[in-house]
Amino acid sequence: MYHGNSIRLLAGNSHPELAHSVAERTPHSVHASKFSNGEINVKIAESVREEDVFIIQSGCNDVNDNLMELLILISACKTASARRITAVIPCFPYARMDKKDKSRAPITAKLVANMLVCAGCDHIITMDLHASQIQGFFDIPVDNLFSEPLMITYIKRIDGWQNSIIVSPDAGGAKRVAAIADKLGVEFALIHRQRDKQSKNAPERMELLVGDVRDKVAILVDDMIDTGHTLTLAARTLHDKGAKAIHVLISHGLFAEANMAAIEELPIEELVVTNTAPQKEHKEKCSKIRAIDISAIIAESIRRTHNGESISLLFGDWTGGGHLDMVLL
């Protein structure tokens, strides 16, 4: 069922490649620039009055500028009488700051949620939130899409995946890897990071708590890579424990402070990420990086939201049903 209004797809400056890919699958335009003092200036080229507006802006690269740009775009659409405003945020900013883990620590993810709602946002579409409870920070609908079906499809293309073991680099990812392992019918392993408490300057090390990776294809799964420090420790631990081959699959490849040359030298076959953040520059610096295109699932979620259809299909094994295909960039 199509509504009387049409889709207006706007995109900020955070990830133009992804926005262009999504626009090829859904039916528009915005000019965002900066004044000389750094203030953001937004101009929406088309009327959005009584339209269903979707704004694509990912929380990557210059996170603060991109977040402010998104808030201004939402406010501009709100004052221009848009019927509904949906923020499509493939990589949610400040997602790691989701709890008060020490005295006087801010819960910044909650602050971001408040700002989006105050700006005039009616609906959020995001992917692979660092912590699912972030959805509870909002008083508006939040659809948290998963890259897990894409990852499972990719794993089934790896030689010898039947003799693989799915590995989490920390306890927080245990539920994620257990779910993937169950669907593949393989084992899972858990790595624990620790530091010698006797010395403040002691280097961190990792120990395999659960599972045996010897002579198996180890598939390391995590939700985010930023500095690459966890990846380095985990890859070396798996190699030392006798893994036959190591493949790495990560949802959000930020690589903000990562040493790409060091990643190139790690004992891994490949590092697979999604394009919730731009990957072109990273792929040029590291030949082991592969990028999975998520524009199809974003476009389909936009189409279903606009038409009032259920998007529960996008939370399940849709890749196996022929609904959407996995594309490598």
Secondary structure, DSSP 8 states (H G I E B T S, - for coil): ---SS-EEEEE-SS-HHHHHHHHTT----EEEEE-TTS-EEEEE-S--TT-EEEEE--S-SSHHHHHHHHHHHHHHHHHTT-SEEEEEESS-TTTT--S--STT---HHHHHHHHHHHHT--EEEEES-SSGGGGGG-SS-EEEE-SHHHHHHHHTTSTTGGGEEEEESSGGGHHHHHHHHHHHT-EEEEEEEEE-TT-TT--EEEEEEE---TTSEEEEEEEEESSSHHHHHHHHHHHHTT-SEEEEEEEEE--SS--HHHHHTSS-SEEEEETTS--HHHHHH-TTEEEEE-HHHHHHHHHHHHHT---GGGGSSGGGGTSS--EE-
